[in-house]
Amino acid sequence: MKPKISLVTLGVADVQRAKQFYRDGLGLPLEVDEAEVGMFRMEGAWLAVYDAEALAAETGRPSGGPHGGFSLAHNVGTRTAGHELGRLCRLLRRP
């Protein structure tokens, strides 16, 4: 398996403001522009800005306070590879 982070999701307090910052301030190309998420295509990966509370609810983790949280994604080629990677991560996870 080739190690690669394919998506970084940032939990933010204000999605519209974050989209404006990354698009207009840093010049990243906004590819997905929806009310609840903005997704920017990067070289070999994606950056997403997503409501911090919604991200916390989806991941079952605390929102991380005013700075939100984050999520990393590693995509694999098959469902079987995904199950194997998940099994490995559960074995290595600290309690």
Contact map, one row per residue, 1 for C-alpha under 8 A:
11100000000000000000000000000000000000000000000000000000000000000000000000010000000000000000000
11110000000000000000000000000000000000000000000000000000000000000000000000000000000000000000000
11111000000000000000000000000000000000000000000000000000000000000000000001000000000000000000000
01111100000000000000000000000000000000000000000000000000000000000000000001100000000000000000000
00111111000000000000000000000000000000000000100000000000000000000000000111100000000000000000000
00011111000000000000000000000000000000000001110000000000000000000000000111100000000000000000000
00001111100000000000000000000000000000000000111100000000000000000000000111000000000000000000000
00001111110000000000000000000000000000000000111100000000000000000000011110000000000000000000000
00000011111000000000000000000000000000000000001111000000000000000000011100000000000000000000000
00000001111100000000000000000000000000000000001111010000000000000001111000000000000000000000000
00000000111110000000000000000000000000000000000011111010000000100011110000000000000000000000000
00000000011111100100000000000000000000000000000011110000000000000011100000000000000000000000000
00000000001111100000000000000000000000000000000000111000000000000111000000000000000000000000000
00000000000111111100000000000000000000000000000000100000000000000000000000000000000000000000000
00000000000111111110000000000000001111000000000011100000000000000000000000000000000000000000000
00000000000001111111000000000000001000000000000000000000000000000000000000000000000000000000000
00000000000001111111100000000000000000000000000000000000000000000000000000000000000000000000000
00000000000101111111110000000000000000000000000010000000000000000000000000000000000000000000000
00000000000000111111111000000100000001000000000010000000000000000000000000000000000000000000000
00000000000000011111111110000000000000000000000000000000000000000000000000000000000000000000000
00000000000000001111111111000000000000000000000000000000000000000000000000000000000000000000000
00000000000000000111111111110000000000000000000000000000000000000000000000000000000000000000000
00000000000000000011111111111100000000000000000000000000000000000000000000000000000000000000000
00000000000000000001111111110000000000000000000000000000000000000000000000000000000000000000000
00000000000000000001111111100000000000000000000000000000000000000000000000000000000000000000000
00000000000000000000111111110000000000000000000000000000000000000000000000000000000000000000000
00000000000000000000011111111000000000000000000000000000000000000000000000000000000000000000000
00000000000000000000011101111100000000011100000000000000000000000000000000000000000000000000000
00000000000000000000001000111110000000011100000000000000000000000000000000000000000000000000000
00000000000000000010001000011111100001111000000000000000000000000000000000000000000000000000000
00000000000000000000000000001111100001111000000000000000000000000000000000000000000000000000000
00000000000000000000000000000111110011110000000000000000000000000000000000000000000000000000000
00000000000000000000000000000111111011100000000000000000000000000000000000000000000000000000000
00000000000000000000000000000001111111000000000000000000000000000000000000000000000000000000000
00000000000000110000000000000000111111000000000000000000000000000000000000000000000000000000000
00000000000000100000000000000000011111000000000001100000000000000000000000000000000000000000000
00000000000000100000000000000001111111100000000111100000000000000000000000000000000000000000000
00000000000000100010000000000111111111110000000111000000000000000000000000000000000000000000000
00000000000000000000000000000111100011111000011110000000000000000000000000000000000000000000000
00000000000000000000000000011111000001111100011100000000000000000000000000000000000000000000000
00000000000000000000000000011110000000111111111000000000000000000000000000000000000000000000000
00000000000000000000000000011000000000011111111000000000000000000000000000000000000000000000000
00000000000000000000000000000000000000001111110000000000000000000000000000000000000000000000000
00000100000000000000000000000000000000001111110000000000000000000000000000000000000000000000000
00001111000000000000000000000000000000001111111000000000000000000000000000000000000000000000000
00000111000000000000000000000000000000111111111100000000000000000000000000000000000000000000000
00000011110000000000000000000000000000111100111110000000000000000000000000000000000000000000000
00000011110000000000000000000000000011110000011111000000000000000000000000000000000000000000000
00000000111100100110000000000000000011100000001111100000000000000000000000000000000000000000000
00000000111100100000000000000000000111000000000111110110000000000000000000000000000000000000000
00000000001111100000000000000000000110000000000011111110000000000000000000000000000000000000000
00000000011110000000000000000000000000000000000001111111000000100001100000000000000000000000000
00000000001010000000000000000000000000000000000000111111100000100001000000000000000000000000000
00000000000000000000000000000000000000000000000001111111110000000000000000000000000000000000000
00000000001000000000000000000000000000000000000001111111111000100000110000000000000000000000000
00000000000000000000000000000000000000000000000000011111111111100000100000000000000000000000000
00000000000000000000000000000000000000000000000000001111111110000000000000000000000000000000000
00000000000000000000000000000000000000000000000000000111111100000000000000000000000000000000000
00000000000000000000000000000000000000000000000000000011111110000000000000000000000000000000000
00000000000000000000000000000000000000000000000000000001111111000000000000000000000000000000000
00000000000000000000000000000000000000000000000000000001101111100000000000000000000000000000000
00000000000000000000000000000000000000000000000000000001000111111000100000000000000000000000000
00000000001000000000000000000000000000000000000000011011000011111001100000000000000000000000000
00000000000000000000000000000000000000000000000000000000000001111111100000000000000000000000000
00000000000000000000000000000000000000000000000000000000000001111111000000000000000000000000000
00000000000010000000000000000000000000000000000000000000000000011111000000000000000000000000000
00000000001110000000000000000000000000000000000000000000000000011111100000000000000000000000000
00000000011110000000000000000000000000000000000000011000000000111111110000000000000000000000000
00000000011100000000000000000000000000000000000000010011000001110011111000000000000000000000000
00000001111000000000000000000000000000000000000000000010000000000001111100000000000000000000000
00000001110000000000000000000000000000000000000000000000000000000000111110000000000000000000000
00001111100000000000000000000000000000000000000000000000000000000000011111000000000000000000000
00001111000000000000000000000000000000000000000000000000000000000000001111100000000000000000000
00111110000000000000000000000000000000000000000000000000000000000000000111110000000000000000000
00011100000000000000000000000000000000000000000000000000000000000000000011111000010000000000000
10000000000000000000000000000000000000000000000000000000000000000000000001111110110000000000000
00000000000000000000000000000000000000000000000000000000000000000000000000111110110000000000000
00000000000000000000000000000000000000000000000000000000000000000000000000011111110000000000000
00000000000000000000000000000000000000000000000000000000000000000000000000011111111000000000000
00000000000000000000000000000000000000000000000000000000000000000000000000000111111100000000000
00000000000000000000000000000000000000000000000000000000000000000000000000011111111110000000000
00000000000000000000000000000000000000000000000000000000000000000000000000111111111111000000000
00000000000000000000000000000000000000000000000000000000000000000000000000000011111111100000000
00000000000000000000000000000000000000000000000000000000000000000000000000000001111111110000000
00000000000000000000000000000000000000000000000000000000000000000000000000000000111111111000000
00000000000000000000000000000000000000000000000000000000000000000000000000000000011111111100000
00000000000000000000000000000000000000000000000000000000000000000000000000000000001111111110000
00000000000000000000000000000000000000000000000000000000000000000000000000000000000111111111000
00000000000000000000000000000000000000000000000000000000000000000000000000000000000011111111100
00000000000000000000000000000000000000000000000000000000000000000000000000000000000001111111100
00000000000000000000000000000000000000000000000000000000000000000000000000000000000000111111100
00000000000000000000000000000000000000000000000000000000000000000000000000000000000000011111110
00000000000000000000000000000000000000000000000000000000000000000000000000000000000000001111111
00000000000000000000000000000000000000000000000000000000000000000000000000000000000000000001111
00000000000000000000000000000000000000000000000000000000000000000000000000000000000000000000111
